[in-house]
Amino acid sequence: MDLFDPSCYTHNEIERNSINNINSLLVHYHGMRHALLQGYTLGELAPEIGALVLFSAVLVPASLFAFRYAVRKAKMEGTLVHY
């Protein structure tokens, strides 16, 4: 039994499906690969750029809201010493 063989811990089919699901979310990876290795133009990279803009438009305000909420809660509870 090989301890470093991942197939002894999980089934290969489950592992491949989970990796493919995660890989489909990595739009930046595909865009960089197309731009650097295959020489795509900006027009050809438009879907990847659009997805990154959409992710940024959703996640940046959400993260700012979460940070503001966490700081406000920490100030009320007094868990941050310098506030």
C-alpha positions as CSV (number, residue, x, y, z in Angstrom):
1,M,0.0,0.0,0.0
2,D,1.4,3.3,-1.1
3,L,0.8,6.0,1.5
4,F,1.3,8.8,-0.9
5,D,-1.1,7.6,-3.5
6,P,-4.3,9.7,-3.3
7,S,-6.3,6.9,-4.8
8,C,-6.0,4.8,-1.6
9,Y,-7.8,7.6,0.2
10,T,-10.5,8.6,-2.2
11,H,-12.0,7.1,-5.4
12,N,-10.5,8.4,-8.6
13,E,-13.9,9.3,-10.0
14,I,-14.9,11.4,-7.1
15,E,-11.5,13.1,-7.1
16,R,-11.6,13.9,-10.8
17,N,-15.2,15.3,-10.5
18,S,-14.3,17.6,-7.5
19,I,-11.1,18.8,-9.3
20,N,-13.1,19.6,-12.4
21,N,-15.7,21.5,-10.5
22,I,-13.0,23.6,-8.7
23,N,-11.1,24.1,-12.0
24,S,-14.2,25.5,-13.7
25,L,-14.3,28.3,-11.2
26,L,-10.7,29.3,-11.8
27,V,-11.4,31.7,-14.6
28,H,-8.3,33.7,-14.0
29,Y,-6.2,30.6,-14.5
30,H,-7.7,29.9,-17.9
31,G,-7.4,33.6,-18.9
32,M,-3.8,33.8,-18.0
33,R,-3.0,30.5,-19.7
34,H,-4.7,31.7,-22.9
35,A,-3.1,35.1,-22.8
36,L,0.5,34.0,-22.0
37,L,0.8,30.6,-23.6
38,Q,-1.6,30.8,-26.6
39,G,-1.4,34.5,-27.3
40,Y,-5.1,35.4,-27.2
41,T,-6.1,39.0,-27.9
42,L,-8.3,41.1,-25.6
43,G,-11.3,40.3,-27.7
44,E,-10.8,36.6,-27.3
45,L,-10.3,37.1,-23.6
46,A,-13.5,39.0,-23.2
47,P,-15.5,36.2,-21.5
48,E,-12.8,35.7,-18.9
49,I,-12.4,39.4,-18.3
50,G,-16.1,39.8,-18.0
51,A,-16.3,37.0,-15.4
52,L,-13.5,38.5,-13.4
53,V,-15.2,41.9,-13.4
54,L,-18.5,40.3,-12.3
55,F,-16.7,38.4,-9.5
56,S,-15.0,41.7,-8.4
57,A,-18.3,43.6,-8.6
58,V,-19.9,41.1,-6.2
59,L,-17.1,40.1,-3.9
60,V,-15.4,43.4,-3.2
61,P,-18.5,45.1,-1.7
62,A,-19.4,41.9,0.1
63,S,-16.0,41.7,1.7
64,L,-16.1,45.4,2.7
65,F,-19.5,44.9,4.3
66,A,-18.2,41.9,6.2
67,F,-15.1,43.7,7.4
68,R,-17.2,46.8,8.5
69,Y,-19.5,44.5,10.3
70,A,-16.7,42.6,12.1
71,V,-15.0,45.9,13.1
72,R,-18.2,47.3,14.4
73,K,-19.0,44.1,16.4
74,A,-15.4,44.1,17.8
75,K,-15.8,47.7,18.9
76,M,-19.0,47.0,20.7
77,E,-17.7,43.9,22.4
78,G,-14.3,45.5,23.2
79,T,-12.3,42.7,21.8
80,L,-9.9,45.0,19.9
81,V,-7.5,46.7,22.2
82,H,-6.6,49.7,20.0
83,Y,-10.2,50.6,19.2
